[in-house]
Amino acid sequence: MNHDIVDSDRVDLHRRVALVLRKEPGLQRDFAERLRSKLARPRSAATVSDNEWEWYIILTLWSPLQVIRLLEDSSERGIRLRQDSPFVFLLSTAHRRGVTPDPD
């Protein structure tokens, strides 16, 4: 899989997350809680990236509209955060629990 396809898939994933948050802004709190749980696990705390900590802060302190804007942002920061985004893990967890509709 080449770099352009991976980038396109990543942008598509985050657009889908933004769409889900537009429909259900309360899920941002659920995403923050799931990420907090992941960060709190002893074995995974050592492997947590700075971006994941930054995402936790963003999900905890920012409004849903601010998060949606970041997810769709083409700035250097938006691109950097999407490269190591926790949303693949968070959406997988949410789908397994039936919390969010399947984006497909």
Backbone atoms as SQL, in Angstrom:
CREATE TABLE atoms (id INTEGER PRIMARY KEY, chain TEXT, resi INTEGER, resn TEXT, atom TEXT, x REAL, y REAL, z REAL);
INSERT INTO atoms VALUES
  (1, 'A', 1, 'MET', 'N', 0.859, -1.169, 0.000),
  (2, 'A', 1, 'MET', 'CA', 0.000, 0.000, 0.000),
  (3, 'A', 1, 'MET', 'C', 0.905, 1.232, 0.000),
  (4, 'A', 2, 'ASN', 'N', 0.675, 2.150, -0.919),
  (5, 'A', 2, 'ASN', 'CA', 1.564, 3.302, -0.979),
  (6, 'A', 2, 'ASN', 'C', 1.119, 4.410, -0.023),
  (7, 'A', 3, 'HIS', 'N', 2.023, 5.376, 0.145),
  (8, 'A', 3, 'HIS', 'CA', 1.831, 6.455, 1.120),
  (9, 'A', 3, 'HIS', 'C', 0.573, 7.282, 0.843),
  (10, 'A', 4, 'ASP', 'N', 0.284, 7.559, -0.428),
  (11, 'A', 4, 'ASP', 'CA', -0.894, 8.362, -0.779),
  (12, 'A', 4, 'ASP', 'C', -2.194, 7.674, -0.390),
  (13, 'A', 5, 'ILE', 'N', -2.247, 6.362, -0.569),
  (14, 'A', 5, 'ILE', 'CA', -3.451, 5.606, -0.206),
  (15, 'A', 5, 'ILE', 'C', -3.639, 5.617, 1.308),
  (16, 'A', 6, 'VAL', 'N', -2.544, 5.429, 2.042),
  (17, 'A', 6, 'VAL', 'CA', -2.617, 5.450, 3.504),
  (18, 'A', 6, 'VAL', 'C', -3.099, 6.816, 3.981),
  (19, 'A', 7, 'ASP', 'N', -2.542, 7.895, 3.411),
  (20, 'A', 7, 'ASP', 'CA', -2.977, 9.244, 3.784),
  (21, 'A', 7, 'ASP', 'C', -4.450, 9.455, 3.466),
  (22, 'A', 8, 'SER', 'N', -4.881, 8.997, 2.306),
  (23, 'A', 8, 'SER', 'CA', -6.281, 9.141, 1.904),
  (24, 'A', 8, 'SER', 'C', -7.196, 8.383, 2.863),
  (25, 'A', 9, 'ASP', 'N', -6.797, 7.174, 3.230),
  (26, 'A', 9, 'ASP', 'CA', -7.582, 6.380, 4.178),
  (27, 'A', 9, 'ASP', 'C', -7.654, 7.069, 5.542),
  (28, 'A', 10, 'ARG', 'N', -6.539, 7.648, 5.964),
  (29, 'A', 10, 'ARG', 'CA', -6.483, 8.337, 7.257),
  (30, 'A', 10, 'ARG', 'C', -7.412, 9.555, 7.253),
  (31, 'A', 11, 'VAL', 'N', -7.378, 10.330, 6.175),
  (32, 'A', 11, 'VAL', 'CA', -8.257, 11.499, 6.056),
  (33, 'A', 11, 'VAL', 'C', -9.715, 11.049, 6.064),
  (34, 'A', 12, 'ASP', 'N', -10.013, 9.970, 5.335),
  (35, 'A', 12, 'ASP', 'CA', -11.381, 9.450, 5.279),
  (36, 'A', 12, 'ASP', 'C', -11.854, 9.005, 6.665),
  (37, 'A', 13, 'LEU', 'N', -11.008, 8.305, 7.396),
  (38, 'A', 13, 'LEU', 'CA', -11.356, 7.863, 8.751),
  (39, 'A', 13, 'LEU', 'C', -11.721, 9.058, 9.627),
  (40, 'A', 14, 'HIS', 'N', -10.913, 10.095, 9.588),
  (41, 'A', 14, 'HIS', 'CA', -11.158, 11.246, 10.453),
  (42, 'A', 14, 'HIS', 'C', -12.370, 12.052, 10.010),
  (43, 'A', 15, 'ARG', 'N', -12.669, 12.056, 8.737),
  (44, 'A', 15, 'ARG', 'CA', -13.915, 12.683, 8.275),
  (45, 'A', 15, 'ARG', 'C', -15.117, 11.909, 8.803),
  (46, 'A', 16, 'ARG', 'N', -14.994, 10.594, 8.832),
  (47, 'A', 16, 'ARG', 'CA', -16.082, 9.768, 9.367),
  (48, 'A', 16, 'ARG', 'C', -16.262, 10.000, 10.862),
  (49, 'A', 17, 'VAL', 'N', -15.139, 10.111, 11.579),
  (50, 'A', 17, 'VAL', 'CA', -15.215, 10.401, 13.011),
  (51, 'A', 17, 'VAL', 'C', -15.887, 11.756, 13.223),
  (52, 'A', 18, 'ALA', 'N', -15.513, 12.748, 12.414),
  (53, 'A', 18, 'ALA', 'CA', -16.130, 14.078, 12.514),
  (54, 'A', 18, 'ALA', 'C', -17.635, 13.992, 12.265),
  (55, 'A', 19, 'LEU', 'N', -18.031, 13.193, 11.286),
  (56, 'A', 19, 'LEU', 'CA', -19.456, 13.020, 10.987),
  (57, 'A', 19, 'LEU', 'C', -20.185, 12.397, 12.181),
  (58, 'A', 20, 'VAL', 'N', -19.582, 11.375, 12.776),
  (59, 'A', 20, 'VAL', 'CA', -20.180, 10.731, 13.948),
  (60, 'A', 20, 'VAL', 'C', -20.314, 11.743, 15.088),
  (61, 'A', 21, 'LEU', 'N', -19.286, 12.562, 15.307),
  (62, 'A', 21, 'LEU', 'CA', -19.341, 13.552, 16.388),
  (63, 'A', 21, 'LEU', 'C', -20.370, 14.643, 16.108),
  (64, 'A', 22, 'ARG', 'N', -20.579, 14.965, 14.839),
  (65, 'A', 22, 'ARG', 'CA', -21.625, 15.946, 14.507),
  (66, 'A', 22, 'ARG', 'C', -23.004, 15.408, 14.891),
  (67, 'A', 23, 'LYS', 'N', -23.197, 14.115, 14.646),
  (68, 'A', 23, 'LYS', 'CA', -24.489, 13.491, 14.947),
  (69, 'A', 23, 'LYS', 'C', -24.650, 13.223, 16.437),
  (70, 'A', 24, 'GLU', 'N', -23.545, 12.837, 17.086),
  (71, 'A', 24, 'GLU', 'CA', -23.584, 12.466, 18.499),
  (72, 'A', 24, 'GLU', 'C', -22.400, 13.087, 19.237),
  (73, 'A', 25, 'PRO', 'N', -22.456, 14.380, 19.540),
  (74, 'A', 25, 'PRO', 'CA', -21.324, 15.047, 20.186),
  (75, 'A', 25, 'PRO', 'C', -20.943, 14.443, 21.540),
  (76, 'A', 26, 'GLY', 'N', -21.884, 13.798, 22.203),
  (77, 'A', 26, 'GLY', 'CA', -21.595, 13.170, 23.487),
  (78, 'A', 26, 'GLY', 'C', -20.599, 12.033, 23.397),
  (79, 'A', 27, 'LEU', 'N', -20.398, 11.498, 22.202),
  (80, 'A', 27, 'LEU', 'CA', -19.424, 10.420, 22.038),
  (81, 'A', 27, 'LEU', 'C', -18.001, 10.895, 22.298),
  (82, 'A', 28, 'GLN', 'N', -17.771, 12.193, 22.182),
  (83, 'A', 28, 'GLN', 'CA', -16.433, 12.709, 22.466),
  (84, 'A', 28, 'GLN', 'C', -16.028, 12.334, 23.888),
  (85, 'A', 29, 'ARG', 'N', -16.944, 12.462, 24.818),
  (86, 'A', 29, 'ARG', 'CA', -16.682, 12.086, 26.213),
  (87, 'A', 29, 'ARG', 'C', -16.370, 10.594, 26.314),
  (88, 'A', 30, 'ASP', 'N', -17.121, 9.769, 25.575),
  (89, 'A', 30, 'ASP', 'CA', -16.865, 8.327, 25.575),
  (90, 'A', 30, 'ASP', 'C', -15.480, 8.020, 25.013),
  (91, 'A', 31, 'PHE', 'N', -15.125, 8.703, 23.913),
  (92, 'A', 31, 'PHE', 'CA', -13.797, 8.507, 23.324),
  (93, 'A', 31, 'PHE', 'C', -12.709, 8.899, 24.323),
  (94, 'A', 32, 'ALA', 'N', -12.892, 10.022, 25.018),
  (95, 'A', 32, 'ALA', 'CA', -11.907, 10.475, 26.009),
  (96, 'A', 32, 'ALA', 'C', -11.771, 9.446, 27.131),
  (97, 'A', 33, 'GLU', 'N', -12.884, 8.892, 27.576),
  (98, 'A', 33, 'GLU', 'CA', -12.849, 7.898, 28.651),
  (99, 'A', 33, 'GLU', 'C', -12.151, 6.618, 28.200),
  (100, 'A', 34, 'ARG', 'N', -12.426, 6.167, 26.986),
  (101, 'A', 34, 'ARG', 'CA', -11.752, 4.966, 26.477),
  (102, 'A', 34, 'ARG', 'C', -10.250, 5.196, 26.346),
  (103, 'A', 35, 'LEU', 'N', -9.888, 6.374, 25.873),
  (104, 'A', 35, 'LEU', 'CA', -8.469, 6.688, 25.738),
  (105, 'A', 35, 'LEU', 'C', -7.820, 6.792, 27.115),
  (106, 'A', 36, 'ARG', 'N', -8.520, 7.382, 28.080),
  (107, 'A', 36, 'ARG', 'CA', -7.992, 7.451, 29.444),
  (108, 'A', 36, 'ARG', 'C', -7.749, 6.058, 30.002),
  (109, 'A', 37, 'SER', 'N', -8.679, 5.146, 29.743),
  (110, 'A', 37, 'SER', 'CA', -8.517, 3.763, 30.202),
  (111, 'A', 37, 'SER', 'C', -7.285, 3.123, 29.579),
  (112, 'A', 38, 'LYS', 'N', -7.083, 3.378, 28.304),
  (113, 'A', 38, 'LYS', 'CA', -5.901, 2.834, 27.627),
  (114, 'A', 38, 'LYS', 'C', -4.628, 3.426, 28.223),
  (115, 'A', 39, 'LEU', 'N', -4.629, 4.726, 28.451),
  (116, 'A', 39, 'LEU', 'CA', -3.445, 5.392, 28.992),
  (117, 'A', 39, 'LEU', 'C', -3.144, 4.935, 30.417),
  (118, 'A', 40, 'ALA', 'N', -4.167, 4.520, 31.150),
  (119, 'A', 40, 'ALA', 'CA', -3.998, 4.127, 32.550),
  (120, 'A', 40, 'ALA', 'C', -3.461, 2.708, 32.711),
  (121, 'A', 41, 'ARG', 'N', -3.532, 1.904, 31.660),
  (122, 'A', 41, 'ARG', 'CA', -3.030, 0.535, 31.765),
  (123, 'A', 41, 'ARG', 'C', -1.513, 0.545, 31.922),
  (124, 'A', 42, 'PRO', 'N', -0.995, -0.126, 32.952),
  (125, 'A', 42, 'PRO', 'CA', 0.450, -0.089, 33.202),
  (126, 'A', 42, 'PRO', 'C', 1.291, -0.515, 31.999),
  (127, 'A', 43, 'ARG', 'N', 0.905, -1.565, 31.332),
  (128, 'A', 43, 'ARG', 'CA', 1.739, -2.049, 30.235),
  (129, 'A', 43, 'ARG', 'C', 1.671, -1.145, 29.016),
  (130, 'A', 44, 'SER', 'N', 0.578, -0.413, 28.845),
  (131, 'A', 44, 'SER', 'CA', 0.518, 0.430, 27.663),
  (132, 'A', 44, 'SER', 'C', 0.956, 1.866, 27.946),
  (133, 'A', 45, 'ALA', 'N', 1.023, 2.269, 29.215),
  (134, 'A', 45, 'ALA', 'CA', 1.424, 3.644, 29.530),
  (135, 'A', 45, 'ALA', 'C', 2.834, 3.941, 29.031),
  (136, 'A', 46, 'ALA', 'N', 3.698, 2.949, 29.079),
  (137, 'A', 46, 'ALA', 'CA', 5.075, 3.150, 28.626),
  (138, 'A', 46, 'ALA', 'C', 5.166, 3.273, 27.112),
  (139, 'A', 47, 'THR', 'N', 4.175, 2.753, 26.405),
  (140, 'A', 47, 'THR', 'CA', 4.217, 2.784, 24.945),
  (141, 'A', 47, 'THR', 'C', 3.311, 3.857, 24.353),
  (142, 'A', 48, 'VAL', 'N', 2.748, 4.691, 25.187),
  (143, 'A', 48, 'VAL', 'CA', 1.838, 5.738, 24.726),
  (144, 'A', 48, 'VAL', 'C', 2.640, 6.872, 24.099),
  (145, 'A', 49, 'SER', 'N', 2.205, 7.300, 22.938),
  (146, 'A', 49, 'SER', 'CA', 2.903, 8.384, 22.241),
  (147, 'A', 49, 'SER', 'C', 2.483, 9.744, 22.791),
  (148, 'A', 50, 'ASP', 'N', 3.309, 10.734, 22.519),
  (149, 'A', 50, 'ASP', 'CA', 2.960, 12.107, 22.903),
  (150, 'A', 50, 'ASP', 'C', 1.661, 12.536, 22.228),
  (151, 'A', 51, 'ASN', 'N', 1.452, 12.080, 20.990),
  (152, 'A', 51, 'ASN', 'CA', 0.221, 12.434, 20.276),
  (153, 'A', 51, 'ASN', 'C', -1.011, 11.871, 20.972),
  (154, 'A', 52, 'GLU', 'N', -0.895, 10.654, 21.514),
  (155, 'A', 52, 'GLU', 'CA', -2.043, 10.089, 22.228),
  (156, 'A', 52, 'GLU', 'C', -2.355, 10.908, 23.478),
  (157, 'A', 53, 'TRP', 'N', -1.342, 11.349, 24.204),
  (158, 'A', 53, 'TRP', 'CA', -1.574, 12.223, 25.358),
  (159, 'A', 53, 'TRP', 'C', -2.219, 13.525, 24.899),
  (160, 'A', 54, 'GLU', 'N', -1.711, 14.067, 23.782),
  (161, 'A', 54, 'GLU', 'CA', -2.280, 15.310, 23.263),
  (162, 'A', 54, 'GLU', 'C', -3.742, 15.110, 22.872),
  (163, 'A', 55, 'TRP', 'N', -4.045, 13.967, 22.228),
  (164, 'A', 55, 'TRP', 'CA', -5.436, 13.676, 21.870),
  (165, 'A', 55, 'TRP', 'C', -6.305, 13.578, 23.119),
  (166, 'A', 56, 'TYR', 'N', -5.787, 12.976, 24.182),
  (167, 'A', 56, 'TYR', 'CA', -6.571, 12.875, 25.419),
  (168, 'A', 56, 'TYR', 'C', -6.910, 14.270, 25.950),
  (169, 'A', 57, 'ILE', 'N', -5.921, 15.148, 25.958),
  (170, 'A', 57, 'ILE', 'CA', -6.155, 16.521, 26.419),
  (171, 'A', 57, 'ILE', 'C', -7.186, 17.210, 25.531),
  (172, 'A', 58, 'ILE', 'N', -7.040, 17.039, 24.228),
  (173, 'A', 58, 'ILE', 'CA', -7.981, 17.649, 23.277),
  (174, 'A', 58, 'ILE', 'C', -9.399, 17.131, 23.512),
  (175, 'A', 59, 'LEU', 'N', -9.542, 15.808, 23.611),
  (176, 'A', 59, 'LEU', 'CA', -10.871, 15.217, 23.794),
  (177, 'A', 59, 'LEU', 'C', -11.490, 15.602, 25.134),
  (178, 'A', 60, 'THR', 'N', -10.646, 15.857, 26.113),
  (179, 'A', 60, 'THR', 'CA', -11.127, 16.200, 27.445),
  (180, 'A', 60, 'THR', 'C', -11.499, 17.678, 27.575),
  (181, 'A', 61, 'LEU', 'N', -10.715, 18.552, 26.959),
  (182, 'A', 61, 'LEU', 'CA', -10.876, 19.989, 27.199),
  (183, 'A', 61, 'LEU', 'C', -11.556, 20.765, 26.079),
  (184, 'A', 62, 'TRP', 'N', -11.511, 20.254, 24.878),
  (185, 'A', 62, 'TRP', 'CA', -12.069, 20.999, 23.744),
  (186, 'A', 62, 'TRP', 'C', -13.546, 20.692, 23.565),
  (187, 'A', 63, 'SER', 'N', -14.242, 21.616, 22.940),
  (188, 'A', 63, 'SER', 'CA', -15.653, 21.393, 22.601),
  (189, 'A', 63, 'SER', 'C', -15.735, 20.441, 21.405),
  (190, 'A', 64, 'PRO', 'N', -16.874, 19.774, 21.220),
  (191, 'A', 64, 'PRO', 'CA', -17.026, 18.903, 20.048),
  (192, 'A', 64, 'PRO', 'C', -16.759, 19.638, 18.731),
  (193, 'A', 65, 'LEU', 'N', -17.204, 20.872, 18.611),
  (194, 'A', 65, 'LEU', 'CA', -16.976, 21.617, 17.371),
  (195, 'A', 65, 'LEU', 'C', -15.486, 21.849, 17.124),
  (196, 'A', 66, 'GLN', 'N', -14.732, 22.151, 18.170),
  (197, 'A', 66, 'GLN', 'CA', -13.288, 22.334, 18.018),
  (198, 'A', 66, 'GLN', 'C', -12.618, 21.028, 17.587),
  (199, 'A', 67, 'VAL', 'N', -13.051, 19.911, 18.159),
  (200, 'A', 67, 'VAL', 'CA', -12.484, 18.610, 17.793),
  (201, 'A', 67, 'VAL', 'C', -12.816, 18.288, 16.340),
  (202, 'A', 68, 'ILE', 'N', -14.048, 18.530, 15.937),
  (203, 'A', 68, 'ILE', 'CA', -14.461, 18.285, 14.552),
  (204, 'A', 68, 'ILE', 'C', -13.600, 19.106, 13.597),
  (205, 'A', 69, 'ARG', 'N', -13.392, 20.362, 13.931),
  (206, 'A', 69, 'ARG', 'CA', -12.553, 21.217, 13.073),
  (207, 'A', 69, 'ARG', 'C', -11.135, 20.674, 12.972),
  (208, 'A', 70, 'LEU', 'N', -10.586, 20.199, 14.086),
  (209, 'A', 70, 'LEU', 'CA', -9.235, 19.636, 14.069),
  (210, 'A', 70, 'LEU', 'C', -9.184, 18.369, 13.218),
  (211, 'A', 71, 'LEU', 'N', -10.194, 17.527, 13.335),
  (212, 'A', 71, 'LEU', 'CA', -10.223, 16.285, 12.561),
  (213, 'A', 71, 'LEU', 'C', -10.202, 16.552, 11.061),
  (214, 'A', 72, 'GLU', 'N', -10.759, 17.670, 10.654),
  (215, 'A', 72, 'GLU', 'CA', -10.841, 18.009, 9.228),
  (216, 'A', 72, 'GLU', 'C', -9.788, 19.030, 8.805),
  (217, 'A', 73, 'ASP', 'N', -8.931, 19.432, 9.727),
  (218, 'A', 73, 'ASP', 'CA', -7.959, 20.495, 9.486),
  (219, 'A', 73, 'ASP', 'C', -6.801, 20.010, 8.612),
  (220, 'A', 74, 'SER', 'N', -6.405, 20.836, 7.658),
  (221, 'A', 74, 'SER', 'CA', -5.283, 20.486, 6.785),
  (222, 'A', 74, 'SER', 'C', -3.986, 21.153, 7.235),
  (223, 'A', 75, 'SER', 'N', -3.995, 21.742, 8.436),
  (224, 'A', 75, 'SER', 'CA', -2.786, 22.375, 8.964),
  (225, 'A', 75, 'SER', 'C', -1.749, 21.310, 9.322),
  (226, 'A', 76, 'GLU', 'N', -0.535, 21.775, 9.564),
  (227, 'A', 76, 'GLU', 'CA', 0.544, 20.865, 9.954),
  (228, 'A', 76, 'GLU', 'C', 0.179, 20.106, 11.235),
  (229, 'A', 77, 'ARG', 'N', -0.419, 20.806, 12.192),
  (230, 'A', 77, 'ARG', 'CA', -0.807, 20.153, 13.446),
  (231, 'A', 77, 'ARG', 'C', -1.881, 19.095, 13.202),
  (232, 'A', 78, 'GLY', 'N', -2.892, 19.434, 12.412),
  (233, 'A', 78, 'GLY', 'CA', -3.943, 18.469, 12.107),
  (234, 'A', 78, 'GLY', 'C', -3.392, 17.222, 11.438),
  (235, 'A', 79, 'ILE', 'N', -2.510, 17.414, 10.484),
  (236, 'A', 79, 'ILE', 'CA', -1.894, 16.283, 9.778),
  (237, 'A', 79, 'ILE', 'C', -1.069, 15.451, 10.748),
  (238, 'A', 80, 'ARG', 'N', -0.268, 16.112, 11.590),
  (239, 'A', 80, 'ARG', 'CA', 0.579, 15.400, 12.554),
  (240, 'A', 80, 'ARG', 'C', -0.271, 14.564, 13.516),
  (241, 'A', 81, 'LEU', 'N', -1.334, 15.154, 14.029),
  (242, 'A', 81, 'LEU', 'CA', -2.171, 14.425, 14.980),
  (243, 'A', 81, 'LEU', 'C', -2.897, 13.253, 14.323),
  (244, 'A', 82, 'ARG', 'N', -3.294, 13.401, 13.087),
  (245, 'A', 82, 'ARG', 'CA', -3.968, 12.292, 12.395),
  (246, 'A', 82, 'ARG', 'C', -3.018, 11.131, 12.116),
  (247, 'A', 83, 'GLN', 'N', -1.724, 11.405, 12.013),
  (248, 'A', 83, 'GLN', 'CA', -0.766, 10.339, 11.727),
  (249, 'A', 83, 'GLN', 'C', -0.669, 9.333, 12.862),
  (250, 'A', 84, 'ASP', 'N', -0.916, 9.778, 14.076),
  (251, 'A', 84, 'ASP', 'CA', -0.835, 8.881, 15.235),
  (252, 'A', 84, 'ASP', 'C', -2.114, 9.020, 16.059),
  (253, 'A', 85, 'SER', 'N', -3.223, 8.919, 15.373),
  (254, 'A', 85, 'SER', 'CA', -4.521, 9.135, 15.998),
  (255, 'A', 85, 'SER', 'C', -5.000, 7.896, 16.748),
  (256, 'A', 86, 'PRO', 'N', -5.661, 8.097, 17.877),
  (257, 'A', 86, 'PRO', 'CA', -6.205, 6.962, 18.621),
  (258, 'A', 86, 'PRO', 'C', -7.549, 6.479, 18.080),
  (259, 'A', 87, 'PHE', 'N', -8.071, 7.114, 17.037),
  (260, 'A', 87, 'PHE', 'CA', -9.438, 6.818, 16.620),
  (261, 'A', 87, 'PHE', 'C', -9.626, 5.427, 16.021),
  (262, 'A', 88, 'VAL', 'N', -8.596, 4.844, 15.449),
  (263, 'A', 88, 'VAL', 'CA', -8.746, 3.464, 14.963),
  (264, 'A', 88, 'VAL', 'C', -9.066, 2.566, 16.151),
  (265, 'A', 89, 'PHE', 'N', -8.309, 2.710, 17.223),
  (266, 'A', 89, 'PHE', 'CA', -8.552, 1.942, 18.450),
  (267, 'A', 89, 'PHE', 'C', -9.901, 2.310, 19.057),
  (268, 'A', 90, 'LEU', 'N', -10.185, 3.602, 19.153),
  (269, 'A', 90, 'LEU', 'CA', -11.421, 4.051, 19.800),
  (270, 'A', 90, 'LEU', 'C', -12.656, 3.626, 19.029),
  (271, 'A', 91, 'LEU', 'N', -12.626, 3.744, 17.708),
  (272, 'A', 91, 'LEU', 'CA', -13.781, 3.323, 16.912),
  (273, 'A', 91, 'LEU', 'C', -13.953, 1.818, 16.945),
  (274, 'A', 92, 'SER', 'N', -12.848, 1.088, 16.904),
  (275, 'A', 92, 'SER', 'CA', -12.949, -0.371, 16.975),
  (276, 'A', 92, 'SER', 'C', -13.613, -0.786, 18.274),
  (277, 'A', 93, 'THR', 'N', -13.220, -0.157, 19.374),
  (278, 'A', 93, 'THR', 'CA', -13.821, -0.454, 20.671),
  (279, 'A', 93, 'THR', 'C', -15.299, -0.097, 20.671),
  (280, 'A', 94, 'ALA', 'N', -15.620, 1.066, 20.140),
  (281, 'A', 94, 'ALA', 'CA', -17.015, 1.513, 20.108),
  (282, 'A', 94, 'ALA', 'C', -17.869, 0.587, 19.257),
  (283, 'A', 95, 'HIS', 'N', -17.361, 0.166, 18.116),
  (284, 'A', 95, 'HIS', 'CA', -18.124, -0.735, 17.249),
  (285, 'A', 95, 'HIS', 'C', -18.337, -2.087, 17.921),
  (286, 'A', 96, 'ARG', 'N', -17.310, -2.579, 18.607),
  (287, 'A', 96, 'ARG', 'CA', -17.462, -3.869, 19.284),
  (288, 'A', 96, 'ARG', 'C', -18.551, -3.790, 20.349),
  (289, 'A', 97, 'ARG', 'N', -18.676, -2.656, 20.995),
  (290, 'A', 97, 'ARG', 'CA', -19.671, -2.488, 22.057),
  (291, 'A', 97, 'ARG', 'C', -21.012, -2.020, 21.523),
  (292, 'A', 98, 'GLY', 'N', -21.080, -1.752, 20.226),
  (293, 'A', 98, 'GLY', 'CA', -22.333, -1.309, 19.628),
  (294, 'A', 98, 'GLY', 'C', -22.692, 0.123, 19.964),
  (295, 'A', 99, 'VAL', 'N', -21.698, 0.928, 20.338),
  (296, 'A', 99, 'VAL', 'CA', -21.956, 2.310, 20.732),
  (297, 'A', 99, 'VAL', 'C', -22.215, 3.188, 19.528),
  (298, 'A', 100, 'THR', 'N', -21.467, 2.997, 18.456),
  (299, 'A', 100, 'THR', 'CA', -21.629, 3.844, 17.274),
  (300, 'A', 100, 'THR', 'C', -22.010, 2.990, 16.084),
  (301, 'A', 101, 'PRO', 'N', -22.688, 3.580, 15.138),
  (302, 'A', 101, 'PRO', 'CA', -23.010, 2.836, 13.928),
  (303, 'A', 101, 'PRO', 'C', -21.761, 2.578, 13.109),
  (304, 'A', 102, 'ASP', 'N', -21.733, 1.481, 12.408),
  (305, 'A', 102, 'ASP', 'CA', -20.623, 1.170, 11.521),
  (306, 'A', 102, 'ASP', 'C', -20.558, 2.243, 10.449),
  (307, 'A', 103, 'PRO', 'N', -19.360, 2.867, 10.235),
  (308, 'A', 103, 'PRO', 'CA', -19.281, 3.958, 9.271),
  (309, 'A', 103, 'PRO', 'C', -19.453, 3.523, 7.830),
  (310, 'A', 104, 'ASP', 'N', -19.466, 2.254, 7.526),
  (311, 'A', 104, 'ASP', 'CA', -19.604, 1.798, 6.131),
  (312, 'A', 104, 'ASP', 'C', -21.014, 1.720, 5.682);
